[in-house]
């Protein structure tokens, strides 16, 4: 059984709902200059929606061709809706979760991650419990910031506590790479996204979130950004300039990192081998970032080409590690 833990989906029913009733949530759907649907979620523009995000037939054909048995469906990160306000925000997340769960139930080859309205942490905790217990979802995807506010500053303790109580994985996905940087040459995607992940997890490590919630199960995409390769630098700073780097945390970064998970979307067998050597095969999960061009759309081929990979490591990365995570969810 091979799991792909990083794959995006927009249920076509959700687009239809937004076209008909988006105004109820604070969402405006329009057609952009490419002729595709786009929208404003609150004041934040998202889209255009490319058809392959909704195409279930193409998704299954790709899985068959690349040897993926089960995809873990998560929303396109642009649809998190953190800019929405009031009751509409919670309703928006609820409908998206219901439709993601429905999409996953259309085939025994899908499972789904929830979304949550992090801009209202108590509502986010409630929605996470509903998604896991009532809808049977297997975790939650969140962005690296909450409408521009760093995760460690967003007062998310109710949400972290709910995730701990449920023992469900949290996939952290970059969204708006390092706002204010004058990106060119597609470096916002190629460099900015892994950098944003590194910044988010570094702040969580050094802010005390993992001191208060030590049992969080966090999955970092794109190989964890630059964290695995710069963890020694974080550790060095934590120990040598604690007045700057350890004011709010007592657990060193190296200890926190031993509880994190990392996907394989690194586009290089050598880089995947290095990731395994740095964090351990028991911390690595197969991912594709389907269906985007910047994903690894044949992740098994990349993994199999990784130097020094043994059969036990292969089984852990493709199946065992994620199976253990979802087997321990408390519903």
Protein Blocks (a to p, Z undefined) as FASTA:
>chain_A
ZZdfbdcdddfklmmmmmmmmmmnopacdddfkopacddehjbcedjddfklmmmklmmm
mmmmnopabdcddddfklnopmpgcjllmmmmmmmmmmmmmmmmmpckbccdddddfklm
mlmmmmmmmmmmmnopabdcddfbeehiafklnopmmmmmmmmmnopacddddfbeoihi
acehhlmmmmmmmmmmmmmmmmmmmnommmmmmmbccddeehlpjmlmmmmmmmmmmmmm
mmlmmmmbcbdfklmmmmpccdfblopaklmmmmmmmnopklcccdekiabfklcfblml
mmmmpghiafklmmmmmmmmmmmmmmmpcZZ
